[in-house]
Amino acid sequence: MKNLFIKSLLIAPMLLSADVMPAINSKGGALVLPEGKLKMGITHINFERNSMFEGSSEVQNKENLDATANITMVALSYGLSNKTTISAIVPYKNIEATARLGLNDVAIDNKGLGDVVLAARHVLISMSDANYQLSLDAAVKLPTGATNGSFKTAPAVANGANTPMPTQMGTGEFEYMLGLGATKMISESWEADAHAMYTHRPKAHNNYDFGDEIALNLSTTKAVTNKLNIGIEYNIKYNTKTNMGDDTNAQLRAILPFKAFSGTAAYVTPQVEFLPFGKPKIHMGVGVSFLAHYDLKEYQPLEKERFIVRLGYLF
């Protein structure tokens, strides 16, 4: 479950003059804050994993896995210039799970600070020079989340190791991200965004390999009134196959339901955004992501829906 919040790490900056808001998972396409402006964003994600999948099929949940994750991210973004915005994103995770492994009943209840992300966005092509905007993103994830000792540990079947890595608060290693975003204003009240990001994940604590990731978000939002936006997104990601390292042996890995995501999964996310004062100084959004299609590399859990709430304030 560790890398389920990665797709939302860059909480979207935006143009202060726009009445239409970027989509809730879109990372803001290519938009940046005006120079000297500060924004705070809070995003909360909730999902349940009680279904197992393999390849492109849903399969029997043999271990009766029932997991719930609540992830809250607080982001501060600042406009260094009219072309460059920097951000810091602080996640807090609460993961609860129960399963039955052989004769063992497993219960995990882990919560705490996750891995903090520092990010920067720079505009390569501005809307003032073209009819679209293009930007480059770079980010680093810091190993601030706990990897052992500060939460409930795993069952004895995991070779005496700590909680299997996907349920830990962090990886214990740095991760590196590079992205490209594009935004086009179809009209004053209609926006289209695209964003692609590559994440490189070196081997983590306990010799665990989370796998590298490529994520793509396509979205469009429209202001139907000066206080209400509607939008829809297509979110897809691909992760290389993971390796649970020293946590497990090969036989245990084949049946263990606690795995980091590997393979391809795509979601469609309809949403609404409320601007109570008719401008984006304060905005509140709600979205639901529905699993659209998938092709997983091995037997593993996946959420069918993801509920997202966003609150933003421009200082």
KEKE-3310 file (N, C-alpha, C; in steps of 0.2 Angstrom, whole numbers, plus 5000, padded with zeros to 4 digits):
npx = (5004:5011:5015:5003:4999:5007:5004:4997:5005:5011:5003:4991:4997:4990:4982:4979:4969:4960:4944:4941:4945:4960:4959:4956:4966:4976:4988:4989:4992:5002:5002:5007:5010:5008:5021:5028:5016:5008:5001:4991:4987:4976:4974:4964:4963:4954:4952:4947:4954:4949:4948:4956:4967:4974:4984:4973:4962:4949:4952:4949:4949:4959:4965:4956:4958:4956:4958:4960:4964:4969:4974:4982:4987:4997:5001:5012:5014:5024:5026:5041:5045:5036:5037:5041:5038:5039:5037:5032:5027:5018:5014:5002:4999:4987:4984:4975:4973:4967:4970:4970:4983:4987:4987:4987:4980:4981:4983:4985:4989:4994:5000:5006:5018:5022:5033:5041:5039:5049:5047:5048:5043:5044:5041:5041:5036:5026:5009:5008:5016:5011:4997:4995:5002:5017:5027:5040:5043:5052:5056:5060:5059:5059:5067:5058:5047:5043:5052:5053:5050:5041:5028:5015:5021:5024:5016:5022:5025:5032:5046:5051:5053:5050:5034:5027:5034:5025:5015:5022:5027:5036:5050:5063:5073:5079:5068:5066:5059:5053:5044:5032:5021:5006:4995:4980:4969:4954:4943:4938:4932:4935:4945:4959:4970:4986:4997:5013:5023:5038:5045:5059:5064:5075:5082:5075:5073:5077:5081:5071:5062:5053:5050:5050:5040:5028:5017:5002:4991:4976:4965:4950:4941:4927:4920:4904:4896:4900:4904:4904:4913:4914:4921:4932:4943:4956:4966:4981:4993:5009:5019:5035:5039:5039:5050:5051:5062:5071:5060:5052:5051:5052:5041:5032:5030:5021:5009:5006:4996:4999:5006:5016:5011:5011:5012:4999:4986:4971:4961:4945:4939:4926:4921:4918:4920:4919:4918:4917:4917:4917:4930:4946:4952:4948:4944:4935:4935:4928:4930:4928:4937:4935:4939:4945:4952:4964:4980:4989:5005:5006:4998:4989:4982:4969:4962:4944:4937:4941:4941:4941:4945:4947:4955:4958:4968:4972:4985)
npy = (4994:5006:5014:5020:5033:5040:5045:5057:5066:5078:5092:5101:5116:5133:5145:5161:5169:5161:5154:5141:5125:5115:5097:5084:5074:5078:5084:5097:5099:5109:5121:5135:5144:5162:5174:5175:5171:5160:5144:5133:5116:5103:5086:5071:5054:5039:5022:5004:4988:4973:4964:4952:4951:4945:4945:4950:4947:4946:4937:4923:4929:4922:4923:4930:4944:4960:4976:4993:5010:5026:5041:5056:5071:5086:5100:5113:5126:5137:5152:5155:5162:5169:5158:5147:5136:5130:5116:5107:5092:5083:5068:5059:5043:5030:5014:4999:4982:4965:4948:4930:4919:4904:4895:4906:4921:4937:4954:4971:4987:5001:5017:5034:5047:5048:5047:5062:5074:5084:5096:5104:5114:5120:5132:5128:5132:5145:5151:5164:5164:5154:5144:5136:5128:5122:5112:5107:5095:5091:5080:5074:5061:5060:5049:5049:5042:5029:5014:5003:4997:5008:5004:4992:4976:4963:4946:4931:4922:4929:4927:4933:4946:4964:4972:4968:4976:4985:4990:4998:5014:5021:5019:5020:5024:5036:5042:5046:5058:5063:5073:5079:5091:5097:5110:5117:5130:5128:5137:5151:5146:5132:5119:5109:5096:5087:5075:5067:5056:5049:5038:5034:5021:5016:5001:4997:4998:4983:4977:4978:4979:4991:4994:5003:5017:5023:5035:5042:5055:5061:5074:5084:5099:5110:5125:5127:5136:5151:5147:5133:5119:5105:5089:5077:5063:5052:5041:5032:5020:5012:4999:4992:4974:4970:4966:4957:4956:4953:4951:4940:4923:4914:4905:4909:4922:4920:4918:4928:4941:4955:4965:4976:4987:4980:4980:4986:4998:5007:5021:5029:5045:5054:5071:5085:5102:5115:5132:5143:5157:5161:5163:5156:5157:5150:5133:5118:5101:5085:5069:5053:5038:5026:5009:5005:4997:4984:4975:4965:4960:4949:4939:4949:4963:4975:4991:4994:5006:5023:5036:5053:5069:5086:5101:5118:5133:5149:5160)
npz = (5000:5001:4990:4985:4987:4979:4967:4970:4975:4971:4974:4966:4960:4954:4943:4949:4943:4938:4936:4934:4940:4942:4939:4952:4954:4945:4946:4942:4929:4920:4927:4937:4953:4954:4956:4973:4979:4990:4994:5002:5003:5007:5006:5006:5006:5004:5005:5002:5003:4999:4990:4978:4965:4949:4935:4923:4929:4942:4957:4969:4986:4995:5008:5015:5016:5022:5021:5026:5021:5026:5020:5023:5016:5017:5009:5005:4994:4985:4975:4967:4956:4942:4934:4941:4954:4970:4981:4996:5003:5015:5021:5030:5036:5039:5041:5042:5043:5041:5040:5036:5037:5033:5048:5056:5062:5056:5061:5057:5062:5058:5059:5056:5052:5035:5020:5017:5003:4992:4980:4964:4951:4934:4921:4905:4892:4890:4893:4888:4877:4869:4864:4874:4889:4895:4907:4917:4930:4945:4958:4975:4986:5003:5016:5028:5034:5046:5047:5055:5072:5077:5076:5075:5073:5061:5057:5064:5054:5044:5043:5055:5053:5052:5050:5034:5020:5011:5021:5029:5036:5028:5016:5020:5011:4998:4985:4967:4956:4940:4930:4917:4912:4905:4900:4893:4890:4885:4884:4894:4904:4904:4905:4901:4905:4906:4912:4915:4924:4930:4942:4951:4961:4972:4979:4995:5013:5022:5010:5001:4985:4978:4965:4949:4943:4931:4928:4922:4919:4913:4911:4912:4916:4920:4923:4928:4935:4943:4955:4955:4949:4937:4933:4925:4925:4919:4925:4925:4929:4929:4936:4938:4942:4959:4973:4987:4995:5010:5018:5016:5010:4994:4993:5003:4999:4987:4993:5001:5005:5007:4997:4988:4974:4958:4940:4929:4932:4930:4932:4932:4936:4941:4947:4958:4961:4973:4974:4986:4987:4974:4968:4967:4980:4991:4990:4988:4985:4979:4974:4966:4962:4951:4947:4931:4922:4922:4924:4932:4939:4947:4960:4970:4981:4976:4976:4972:4972:4976:4987:4987:4995:4994:5000:4998:5000:4996:5001)
capx = (5000:5015:5015:4996:4998:5012:5000:4994:5011:5011:4996:4991:4997:4985:4982:4975:4964:4956:4938:4940:4951:4963:4956:4959:4972:4979:4994:4988:4995:5008:5001:5011:5008:5011:5027:5026:5010:5008:4995:4991:4982:4975:4970:4963:4961:4952:4950:4947:4956:4946:4948:4962:4968:4980:4984:4967:4956:4948:4952:4947:4952:4960:4967:4951:4961:4952:4962:4958:4969:4967:4980:4980:4993:4997:5006:5013:5017:5026:5029:5047:5044:5030:5038:5044:5034:5042:5032:5033:5021:5019:5008:5001:4995:4984:4983:4972:4972:4966:4970:4972:4989:4988:4983:4988:4976:4985:4980:4990:4986:5000:4999:5011:5021:5025:5039:5040:5042:5051:5046:5049:5040:5047:5037:5046:5032:5021:5003:5009:5019:5008:4990:4995:5008:5021:5031:5045:5043:5057:5055:5063:5055:5064:5065:5056:5043:5046:5052:5052:5050:5036:5021:5014:5025:5021:5015:5029:5026:5036:5053:5053:5055:5045:5028:5029:5035:5019:5011:5026:5026:5041:5054:5070:5077:5076:5065:5067:5053:5054:5038:5031:5014:5003:4988:4977:4963:4949:4939:4939:4929:4935:4953:4962:4977:4989:5004:5016:5028:5042:5048:5064:5064:5081:5080:5073:5075:5076:5082:5065:5062:5046:5049:5049:5033:5026:5010:4999:4984:4973:4959:4946:4937:4923:4916:4897:4894:4906:4905:4904:4916:4914:4927:4933:4950:4958:4973:4984:5000:5013:5025:5038:5038:5042:5054:5050:5068:5072:5054:5049:5054:5048:5035:5028:5028:5016:5002:5006:4992:5002:5011:5016:5008:5015:5008:4995:4980:4968:4955:4941:4938:4922:4922:4915:4924:4915:4922:4911:4917:4917:4937:4950:4956:4946:4940:4934:4933:4926:4930:4928:4940:4933:4944:4942:4955:4970:4984:4994:5010:5006:4992:4989:4976:4969:4955:4940:4936:4945:4937:4946:4943:4953:4953:4964:4968:4978:4986)
capy = (5000:5011:5019:5021:5040:5043:5049:5063:5069:5085:5095:5106:5124:5135:5152:5164:5172:5156:5152:5134:5122:5108:5091:5083:5070:5080:5088:5104:5100:5113:5127:5137:5150:5168:5175:5178:5168:5154:5140:5127:5111:5097:5080:5065:5048:5033:5016:4998:4982:4967:4960:4950:4951:4942:4947:4954:4944:4946:4930:4922:4932:4916:4925:4935:4951:4966:4982:5000:5015:5033:5045:5064:5075:5093:5103:5120:5128:5144:5154:5158:5167:5167:5152:5142:5135:5124:5113:5102:5088:5079:5063:5055:5037:5026:5007:4994:4976:4959:4942:4924:4916:4897:4895:4912:4927:4943:4960:4976:4993:5005:5024:5038:5051:5045:5050:5069:5075:5091:5096:5110:5115:5126:5132:5128:5136:5149:5153:5170:5163:5149:5143:5130:5129:5116:5113:5101:5094:5087:5079:5069:5059:5059:5043:5051:5038:5024:5007:4998:4999:5013:5002:4985:4972:4958:4940:4927:4919:4933:4926:4937:4953:4968:4972:4968:4983:4989:4993:5002:5021:5023:5014:5020:5026:5041:5041:5052:5059:5068:5074:5083:5093:5102:5113:5121:5133:5128:5143:5154:5141:5125:5118:5102:5095:5081:5075:5061:5056:5043:5038:5029:5018:5011:4996:5000:4995:4976:4975:4977:4983:4993:4994:5010:5018:5028:5037:5047:5058:5065:5077:5090:5102:5115:5129:5127:5142:5154:5143:5126:5115:5098:5087:5070:5061:5046:5040:5025:5019:5005:4998:4986:4969:4971:4960:4958:4955:4949:4950:4934:4918:4914:4901:4914:4928:4918:4918:4934:4946:4961:4966:4983:4986:4979:4979:4991:4999:5013:5023:5035:5049:5060:5075:5092:5107:5121:5139:5147:5164:5163:5163:5150:5158:5144:5129:5111:5096:5078:5064:5045:5035:5019:5005:5004:4991:4982:4969:4964:4955:4944:4939:4955:4966:4981:4994:4995:5013:5027:5042:5059:5075:5091:5108:5122:5140:5153:5166)
capz = (5000:5002:4984:4983:4987:4975:4961:4972:4979:4969:4975:4960:4959:4949:4941:4953:4940:4934:4939:4933:4944:4939:4942:4959:4954:4939:4948:4940:4922:4919:4930:4943:4956:4953:4960:4979:4982:4994:4994:5007:5001:5011:5002:5010:5002:5008:5001:5005:4999:5001:4983:4976:4957:4946:4928:4921:4932:4950:4959:4976:4992:4999:5015:5018:5017:5023:5023:5025:5021:5026:5019:5023:5013:5018:5005:5005:4988:4984:4968:4967:4951:4938:4930:4945:4960:4974:4986:5001:5004:5021:5021:5037:5034:5044:5038:5046:5039:5044:5035:5039:5034:5036:5055:5059:5061:5056:5062:5057:5063:5058:5058:5057:5046:5029:5017:5014:4996:4990:4973:4960:4944:4930:4915:4899:4887:4894:4889:4885:4871:4865:4866:4880:4894:4896:4912:4920:4937:4948:4965:4979:4992:5009:5020:5034:5037:5050:5043:5060:5079:5080:5075:5077:5069:5057:5060:5065:5047:5040:5045:5061:5051:5054:5045:5027:5018:5009:5026:5033:5034:5023:5013:5022:5005:4994:4978:4963:4952:4935:4926:4912:4912:4899:4901:4888:4892:4879:4885:4900:4910:4902:4906:4899:4908:4905:4916:4915:4929:4931:4948:4952:4968:4973:4984:5001:5019:5021:5003:4997:4979:4976:4957:4946:4941:4926:4929:4917:4921:4908:4914:4909:4921:4917:4927:4926:4937:4946:4961:4954:4943:4937:4930:4925:4924:4917:4929:4924:4931:4928:4941:4937:4947:4965:4976:4995:4999:5016:5022:5015:5005:4988:4995:5007:4994:4983:4996:5006:5002:5008:4992:4984:4968:4952:4935:4927:4934:4927:4936:4930:4942:4941:4953:4958:4965:4976:4976:4990:4986:4967:4966:4970:4986:4995:4986:4991:4980:4980:4968:4967:4957:4949:4944:4924:4919:4926:4922:4937:4937:4952:4965:4975:4982:4973:4978:4967:4972:4980:4989:4988:4997:4993:5002:4996:5002:4994:5005)
cpx = (5004:5014:5008:4995:5003:5009:4998:4999:5011:5004:4996:4992:4991:4986:4977:4969:4959:4950:4937:4946:4954:4959:4960:4965:4977:4986:4994:4991:5002:5007:5005:5008:5011:5017:5025:5020:5011:5001:4996:4985:4982:4971:4970:4960:4959:4950:4951:4950:4954:4945:4955:4962:4974:4979:4978:4961:4955:4948:4950:4952:4954:4962:4962:4954:4956:4956:4959:4963:4966:4973:4979:4987:4992:5002:5006:5017:5018:5029:5035:5048:5038:5031:5040:5040:5038:5036:5035:5027:5022:5013:5008:4996:4992:4981:4981:4971:4971:4967:4971:4977:4990:4984:4984:4983:4981:4981:4986:4986:4992:4998:5005:5013:5024:5031:5037:5043:5043:5050:5047:5046:5042:5043:5042:5043:5027:5015:5003:5012:5016:5001:4989:5001:5011:5026:5035:5044:5049:5056:5059:5059:5060:5062:5063:5051:5046:5046:5052:5052:5045:5029:5021:5017:5021:5020:5022:5030:5031:5043:5055:5054:5049:5039:5030:5029:5029:5015:5016:5025:5030:5045:5061:5075:5074:5073:5066:5062:5055:5047:5037:5023:5012:4996:4986:4970:4958:4945:4941:4937:4930:4943:4954:4969:4980:4996:5006:5022:5032:5045:5053:5065:5070:5078:5080:5075:5073:5077:5076:5065:5055:5045:5048:5042:5033:5019:5008:4992:4982:4966:4956:4941:4933:4919:4909:4893:4900:4908:4906:4908:4914:4919:4927:4940:4950:4965:4975:4991:5003:5019:5028:5037:5042:5046:5054:5056:5068:5066:5052:5053:5050:5041:5030:5025:5022:5009:5001:5002:4995:5008:5011:5014:5013:5011:5005:4988:4977:4962:4951:4938:4933:4923:4918:4919:4919:4920:4917:4911:4918:4924:4940:4953:4954:4942:4940:4931:4932:4927:4930:4931:4937:4938:4941:4945:4962:4974:4990:4999:5010:5000:4993:4983:4976:4962:4951:4937:4940:4942:4942:4942:4948:4950:4959:4963:4974:4978:4987)
cpy = (5006:5016:5020:5029:5044:5048:5056:5067:5077:5089:5101:5113:5126:5142:5155:5167:5167:5154:5144:5131:5116:5103:5088:5078:5072:5083:5095:5105:5103:5120:5128:5143:5156:5169:5178:5175:5161:5151:5134:5122:5105:5092:5074:5060:5042:5028:5010:4993:4976:4962:4958:4949:4947:4942:4952:4951:4945:4938:4929:4925:4926:4917:4929:4942:4956:4972:4988:5005:5022:5037:5052:5067:5082:5095:5110:5121:5135:5146:5158:5164:5165:5161:5146:5142:5129:5122:5108:5099:5083:5075:5060:5049:5033:5019:5002:4988:4970:4953:4936:4920:4909:4896:4901:4918:4933:4949:4966:4983:4998:5013:5028:5043:5047:5048:5057:5070:5082:5091:5103:5109:5121:5126:5133:5132:5139:5150:5159:5170:5158:5149:5138:5132:5122:5117:5106:5101:5089:5086:5074:5067:5057:5053:5045:5047:5032:5018:5002:5001:5004:5011:4995:4981:4966:4951:4936:4923:4923:4933:4930:4944:4957:4968:4972:4975:4987:4992:4997:5009:5024:5018:5014:5022:5032:5039:5047:5052:5064:5068:5079:5085:5098:5104:5117:5123:5133:5134:5146:5150:5134:5124:5110:5101:5088:5081:5068:5061:5049:5044:5032:5027:5014:5006:4999:4996:4987:4973:4974:4982:4984:4993:5001:5011:5024:5029:5042:5049:5063:5068:5083:5093:5108:5119:5130:5133:5145:5151:5136:5123:5108:5096:5079:5068:5054:5045:5033:5025:5012:5005:4992:4981:4971:4965:4962:4957:4951:4948:4943:4929:4918:4910:4906:4919:4926:4918:4924:4939:4954:4962:4974:4982:4985:4977:4986:4992:5006:5014:5029:5039:5055:5064:5081:5096:5113:5127:5143:5154:5166:5163:5158:5151:5152:5140:5122:5107:5089:5074:5057:5042:5028:5015:5003:4998:4990:4976:4969:4959:4949:4944:4944:4958:4973:4984:4995:5003:5017:5034:5048:5065:5080:5098:5112:5129:5144:5160:5172)
cpz = (5000:4996:4982:4983:4983:4970:4963:4976:4977:4969:4971:4962:4954:4948:4946:4950:4937:4939:4939:4937:4941:4943:4948:4959:4949:4940:4944:4933:4922:4923:4936:4947:4954:4958:4967:4982:4985:4994:4999:5004:5005:5007:5006:5006:5006:5003:5005:5000:5002:4995:4981:4968:4955:4939:4927:4924:4940:4952:4967:4981:4997:5007:5018:5020:5017:5026:5021:5025:5021:5025:5018:5021:5014:5014:5005:4998:4988:4978:4969:4962:4947:4934:4934:4952:4964:4979:4991:5003:5010:5021:5028:5035:5040:5040:5043:5041:5043:5039:5039:5034:5037:5043:5059:5057:5062:5057:5062:5058:5064:5056:5059:5051:5041:5026:5014:5007:4995:4983:4970:4953:4940:4923:4909:4893:4891:4890:4886:4879:4867:4867:4871:4884:4895:4902:4914:4927:4939:4955:4968:4985:4997:5013:5027:5038:5040:5046:5049:5067:5081:5078:5076:5071:5066:5060:5060:5058:5043:5042:5051:5059:5053:5049:5038:5024:5015:5014:5030:5031:5029:5021:5016:5017:5002:4988:4974:4958:4946:4931:4921:4912:4907:4901:4895:4891:4885:4879:4892:4906:4908:4901:4904:4902:4907:4909:4916:4920:4930:4938:4949:4959:4969:4978:4991:5007:5019:5014:4999:4991:4977:4969:4955:4944:4935:4927:4924:4919:4916:4911:4910:4915:4918:4923:4925:4929:4940:4952:4961:4948:4943:4932:4929:4923:4922:4920:4928:4926:4930:4932:4938:4943:4953:4968:4984:4999:5005:5020:5022:5010:4999:4989:4998:5003:4990:4986:5000:5002:5003:5003:4990:4977:4962:4946:4932:4930:4932:4931:4932:4936:4940:4947:4952:4963:4967:4977:4979:4988:4978:4964:4970:4977:4991:4990:4989:4985:4982:4974:4971:4961:4957:4945:4937:4921:4922:4922:4927:4936:4942:4956:4970:4975:4977:4975:4972:4966:4977:4981:4990:4990:4997:4996:5001:4998:5000:4998:5001)
residu = (MET:LYS:ASN:LEU:PHE:ILE:LYS:SER:LEU:LEU:ILE:ALA:PRO:MET:LEU:LEU:SER:ALA:ASP:VAL:MET:PRO:ALA:ILE:ASN:SER:LYS:GLY:GLY:ALA:LEU:VAL:LEU:PRO:GLU:GLY:LYS:LEU:LYS:MET:GLY:ILE:THR:HIS:ILE:ASN:PHE:GLU:ARG:ASN:SER:MET:PHE:GLU:GLY:SER:SER:GLU:VAL:GLN:ASN:LYS:GLU:ASN:LEU:ASP:ALA:THR:ALA:ASN:ILE:THR:MET:VAL:ALA:LEU:SER:TYR:GLY:LEU:SER:ASN:LYS:THR:THR:ILE:SER:ALA:ILE:VAL:PRO:TYR:LYS:ASN:ILE:GLU:ALA:THR:ALA:ARG:LEU:GLY:LEU:ASN:ASP:VAL:ALA:ILE:ASP:ASN:LYS:GLY:LEU:GLY:ASP:VAL:VAL:LEU:ALA:ALA:ARG:HIS:VAL:LEU:ILE:SER:MET:SER:ASP:ALA:ASN:TYR:GLN:LEU:SER:LEU:ASP:ALA:ALA:VAL:LYS:LEU:PRO:THR:GLY:ALA:THR:ASN:GLY:SER:PHE:LYS:THR:ALA:PRO:ALA:VAL:ALA:ASN:GLY:ALA:ASN:THR:PRO:MET:PRO:THR:GLN:MET:GLY:THR:GLY:GLU:PHE:GLU:TYR:MET:LEU:GLY:LEU:GLY:ALA:THR:LYS:MET:ILE:SER:GLU:SER:TRP:GLU:ALA:ASP:ALA:HIS:ALA:MET:TYR:THR:HIS:ARG:PRO:LYS:ALA:HIS:ASN:ASN:TYR:ASP:PHE:GLY:ASP:GLU:ILE:ALA:LEU:ASN:LEU:SER:THR:THR:LYS:ALA:VAL:THR:ASN:LYS:LEU:ASN:ILE:GLY:ILE:GLU:TYR:ASN:ILE:LYS:TYR:ASN:THR:LYS:THR:ASN:MET:GLY:ASP:ASP:THR:ASN:ALA:GLN:LEU:ARG:ALA:ILE:LEU:PRO:PHE:LYS:ALA:PHE:SER:GLY:THR:ALA:ALA:TYR:VAL:THR:PRO:GLN:VAL:GLU:PHE:LEU:PRO:PHE:GLY:LYS:PRO:LYS:ILE:HIS:MET:GLY:VAL:GLY:VAL:SER:PHE:LEU:ALA:HIS:TYR:ASP:LEU:LYS:GLU:TYR:GLN:PRO:LEU:GLU:LYS:GLU:ARG:PHE:ILE:VAL:ARG:LEU:GLY:TYR:LEU:PHE)
# end
